Amino acid sequence: MLNDQPLLRWTPLDGELPPVAKPQYTLTVSVPARVLERIPRHVLAPDARVQHVSIADIENQAFSGPAAPDLVLSPLISPGFDAIDLLRILQKRRFAGRYLMLASAMPDIPLIRAEMMAQAGCIDLDVIALGASSTLHTV
């Protein structure tokens, strides 16, 4: 701000519309629809563009460049894969977005979170409890 005026201000040209933020692109990997319905708006925006894939289809997804998702959601543990398997794929594919793992109520979510973060490298991740075992991360 300079003299109570913003330093940068968007000024429309004739007929030009103001810039619009693009909706969040979320890729869900083997997440049932009933689980997605329980995720709050601060995690999954109402206008998010959501694509559902199975772990078998993950190799066909772009994880870098303009087609990359902003957010990847998966179960912590699922039949056929777990979050560490998917984390390794995301690292190999140079994913630069956020990875959230959804866990059912477990006794020590903070311990699981710390273990996943230790293996994450530069991927921004977190574990969200779908029960009451984590005060700050409960869905």
C-alpha positions in Angstrom: 0.0 0.0 0.0 1.2 3.5 -0.8 -0.8 6.4 0.6 -3.6 4.0 1.4 -3.7 2.9 -2.3 -2.8 -0.6 -3.4 0.4 -0.9 -5.3 -1.0 -3.1 -8.0 -4.5 -2.7 -9.3 -6.2 -4.5 -12.1 -7.6 -2.1 -14.7 -9.9 -3.6 -17.3 -9.6 -2.8 -21.0 -12.7 -2.3 -23.1 -14.8 -5.4 -22.7 -12.3 -7.3 -20.6 -13.5 -9.2 -17.6 -11.7 -9.3 -14.3 -9.4 -12.3 -13.7 -11.0 -15.2 -12.0 -9.2 -17.7 -9.8 -9.3 -21.2 -11.3 -11.1 -23.8 -9.3 -8.9 -26.2 -7.4 -8.2 -29.4 -9.3 -8.4 -32.4 -6.9 -7.5 -35.9 -7.8 -9.0 -38.6 -5.6 -7.4 -42.0 -5.6 -9.8 -44.8 -4.5 -11.8 -42.4 -2.3 -15.5 -43.4 -2.0 -18.0 -40.7 -2.7 -19.5 -41.1 0.8 -16.1 -40.1 2.3 -15.8 -37.1 0.0 -19.2 -35.8 1.3 -17.7 -35.6 4.8 -14.7 -33.5 3.9 -15.1 -29.8 5.0 -14.9 -26.8 2.6 -11.6 -25.7 4.0 -10.1 -29.0 2.6 -12.2 -29.4 -0.5 -13.6 -26.2 -2.0 -17.3 -26.4 -3.2 -16.2 -25.3 -6.7 -13.3 -27.8 -6.8 -12.9 -29.8 -10.0 -12.7 -33.4 -8.8 -11.5 -36.3 -10.8 -11.8 -39.8 -9.3 -9.3 -42.5 -10.3 -8.3 -46.0 -9.1 -4.7 -46.8 -8.2 -4.5 -48.8 -11.4 -5.2 -45.6 -13.4 -2.6 -43.4 -11.6 0.1 -43.9 -14.2 -2.1 -42.2 -16.8 -2.2 -39.0 -14.7 -0.1 -35.9 -15.2 1.5 -34.7 -11.9 3.6 -31.8 -13.2 2.9 -28.9 -15.5 -0.4 -27.1 -16.0 -2.5 -30.4 -16.1 -1.2 -31.4 -12.6 -3.7 -31.6 -9.7 -3.5 -29.0 -6.9 -4.5 -31.6 -4.4 -4.4 -35.4 -4.2 -6.6 -37.3 -1.8 -6.3 -40.9 -0.9 -7.0 -43.3 1.9 -4.1 -43.9 4.3 -4.7 -47.7 3.8 -6.7 -49.2 1.0 -7.0 -52.6 -0.6 -4.2 -52.9 -3.1 -2.1 -49.9 -1.9 -1.3 -47.7 1.0 -0.3 -44.0 1.2 3.4 -44.8 1.1 3.0 -46.5 -2.2 1.2 -43.5 -3.6 3.7 -41.1 -2.0 6.5 -42.8 -3.9 4.7 -42.5 -7.2 4.0 -38.8 -6.5 7.7 -38.2 -5.7 8.8 -40.1 -8.8 6.5 -38.0 -10.9 7.6 -34.7 -9.3 4.2 -33.8 -7.9 4.3 -30.2 -6.5 0.8 -29.9 -5.0 -0.6 -31.1 -1.7 -1.2 -34.7 -0.7 -3.8 -35.5 1.9 -4.3 -39.0 3.3 -7.6 -39.8 4.9 -7.5 -42.2 7.9 -10.2 -43.8 9.9 -10.1 -43.1 13.6 -6.7 -44.5 14.8 -5.0 -44.3 18.1 -2.1 -42.1 17.1 -2.6 -40.0 14.1 0.2 -37.6 15.1 2.7 -40.4 15.0 1.4 -41.6 11.6 1.6 -37.9 10.4 5.2 -37.6 11.6 6.2 -40.8 9.9 4.7 -39.8 6.6 6.2 -36.3 6.8 9.6 -37.9 7.4 9.3 -39.8 4.1 7.6 -37.0 2.1 10.7 -35.1 0.9 9.4 -31.8 -0.6 5.8 -32.9 -0.9 3.4 -31.0 1.2 1.2 -33.6 2.9 -0.9 -34.3 5.9 -3.1 -37.0 7.4 -6.7 -36.2 8.2 -8.6 -38.3 10.7 -12.2 -39.2 9.7 -12.9 -39.7 13.4 -12.2 -38.0 16.7 -8.6 -39.1 17.2 -7.0 -35.8 16.0 -8.3 -32.5 17.4 -6.9 -30.3 14.7 -7.3 -32.6 11.8 -10.7 -34.2 12.4 -13.2 -34.4 9.6 
